[in-house]
Amino acid sequence: MFSYCLRRTLAAVPVMVVVALFVFLLLRLSPGDPAAIIAGDMATPEQLDRIRETLGLNQPIYLQFFNWGGELLRGDFGTSLMSNLPVTQLMAQRLEPTVSLALLSIVLSVVVAVPMGVIAAWKHGSLIDNVVMSVSVLGFSVPVFVIGYILIKIFAIDLGWLPVQGFKRVSEDGFGPFIRHAILPSLMLSTIYIALIARMTRASMLDVLGEDFVRTAHAKGASEKRVLFKHALRNAGVPILEVIGTGFALMITGVVVTESVFNIPGLGRLTVDAILARDYPVIQGLILVTSGVYVLINLAIDLSYALLDPRIRYQ
Amino acid sequence: MTTLFPRRFSATRRRLLGGMAMVTLLSTLGSLSPLAAAPAEASTLRAVMHSGLRVLDPITTTAHITRDHGYMIWDTLLGMDDQFQPQPQMADWSVSDDGMIYTFTLRDGLKWHDGGEVTASDAVASFKRWAARDGGGQMLMDHVASVEATDSQTMTLTLSSPFAYVLELMAKPSSVPLFVMPARIASKSPDETLTVEDQIGSGPFKFVADEYDPGNRVVYEKFADYVPRDEPASWTAGGKVVNVDRVEWINMSDAQTALNALNSGEIDFLESPSVDLLPVLQANSDLTVEKINELGSQTIGRFNFLYPPFDNPQIRRAALMAMDQTDVLASLVGNPEHYSTCPSMYGCQTPLATDAGAPASLTGKADPEAAKQLLEEAGYDGTPVVIMQPTDAPTVSPQPVIAAQLLRQAGFTVDLQPMDWQTLVTRRASQQPPSEGGWNMFFTNWYIPEVWNPLVNPMLNGRGKDGGWFGWPDDPELESMRNEFAKADNDADRKAIAEHIQRHAFEQVTYIPLGEYSIPAAWNNDLSGVLHSPVPLFWNITKSE
């Protein structure tokens, strides 16, 4: 197991290097000049040149890449061109909102969607199945920001139960304020994942429920609950876990709409702001970290297969 | 095996525990409602500004949000009042009889946020950094022999040639005001942006570095040692009396979210609501919706003078005749309450306002037939006009679309190229031909204080490729008139020269002013004393409990 993990982790290194090179070149070749953005409307060409020189942007691209690579090897992601703050500090500031929101949303999604999918498969073709599938289609079809505004209208504006926007950190403000601010964005964010996981669970369960071992379990007098959750769900779990893991990775990196609607200072908004401002070191750092998150989550998903299916061995 | 509860009680127990959990959750949520906020919260003013703060150097950048940040933590030598007059702020002044020596004396009690005393050396270093960066400051420096600290409280500026606009430039509220910083900070190159550690000022608020989250949130605390002037506040002049303990600027990228937050009382002040959402705010009797920047902004179209077809003045005149302000403003702002046509390049509510040289069609109805006639006389060969259209900035995206249509109606061939604003900002600096990454025309907006006289108005700079503003007209006659304006020492002469300049600028079509607009701000009725000013200011405001 250890050597498998080590090999998987080492295999990620060339992937990260290619990502780093690709992102670096893409940014340098795309239009936009951070110096012009910093200098603003009044800048003359001479002033722009001087600012580019100060930022090191007038060096040859290969030199800029090696400088950045050297910093990376020392664990330094560089300094934001706009705020002059270390990229690691900027990412650290935004990490907790995104990760806590993603965790809450994925837990909510799993808790709601897996039973929904199991019941839909169990009652295949019934009214319950149709209702679950209709809800699922709705979850896919309605844009998340629309759901967000509807939730705000009902629970924050009309009922006044929850805040309209903002984020409170568990680490600083405690669990109460955190959950008050996180409920609505988590509901908004989890809608599409509830739909996705419910459909995947239903499909996997339908495959498994027709297997011989399920019939055997029934023949041995196992209760319906035991057959569904102990025998069928566990065997149907691998693809469901895959979807949950990928969903979590997507939530970490792709929640910019939710963050905007609820004004949550997370990694998504940091990424968009950095792209709009052509803040190269921040964009590069974020994409590298994102790639790392994907690699780690995929590794975690692979390893967790063995928990569900003891026949799986890692060599 | 014994159990704590008999099995028959298990369902009851589950219900009991569930009920207790629900009660705990509801009580937790209830105790955290906005109404239950601590009394100390009343002295915190939460504002959503027009943008997030990312760059912390108001000299390096002309971004308005950074300028607004500057007014929070740094003070200015002079202020400007609502009569457009320079007034003492950190310093009073005297001028020698020949008008060549200006002596600025710092008032007593000025302290830095880190406890040090403000001295004239700080003022000199700040002046030099500002003048190296600001367009008006650079022009001033062409006439300055020396600027030095003659003692700890006195800064002396000696001119090498007559220049009558010294005080007005030093007092201008935007876009690069002369903020006074400690000499150790102001001695940095203006091309090197200031850091978080450099946010030490002597202004009425202190920057809270620990709570700064770039692009998201910035926090200021009242500077207890700040001694305000005795005069009432007027624009950036007068006493900067702070009545709240803390100001938080929270950036909200979504206009609807900001509106909801103001309506629900989670924020107190919204600087720049979306125009289409204003009726919702106006319907809330707990809010005040009012223009604080009454001068507003000017929207403009700018040509590239280096390449065809706009290197030909007659073709530029054709473009001028093809456009009218009403069409552009209606598309940009929508509600006529918030915009007005204006023939003046200096703004219509300023001392230099004039209609000299402006064609009637500009503020009336476009004249495509006259434009066609001019194009024919100029021998226009159908060279495409490359117009840059930013699609991600609502305040500058409609103008190019309307302009393109108006130009096409007049016979121009138009190549409207969509892009994001930051690409436009980069591309407009290119002096390459339009076919090689250059451009022919773009649109932007200016606060009126940034165009209100020929010295600060960047579009009236005629210094060409090496010293001019994007578009780079090389116009020695215009520069000569600007120099005359700088020397004029009375209002009548200034007005007359400004009219000449505008007439000339319309003849050459240096740029096209496309009208003015001003969007109201909105704030909770708990706030009082919100100042009307061309820049948002947070002193003088009281928040009732």
Interface residues (C-beta under 8 A of the other chain):
Chain A: P31 G32 D33 A36 I37 I38 A39 G40 D41 M42 A43 T44 P45 E46 Q47 L48 R50 I51 E53 T54 S80 M82 S83 N84 L85 L90 Q93 Y149 I152 A156 I157 G160 W161 L162 P163 V164 Q165 G166 G176 P177 I179 R180 S260 V261 F262 N263 P265 R269 L270 D273 L276 A277 R278
Chain B: T28 L29 S31 L32 S33 P34 G52 R54 V55 L56 T60 T61 T62 A63 R133 D134 G135 S175 V176 S189 D191 E192 T193 L194 T195 V196 D213 P214 G215 N216 R217 I250 M252 S253 D254 Q256 T257 N260 A261 N263 S264 E266 D392 M419 D420 W421 Q422 T423 V425 T426 R427 A429 Q431 T444 W446 P458 K465 D466 G467 G468 W469
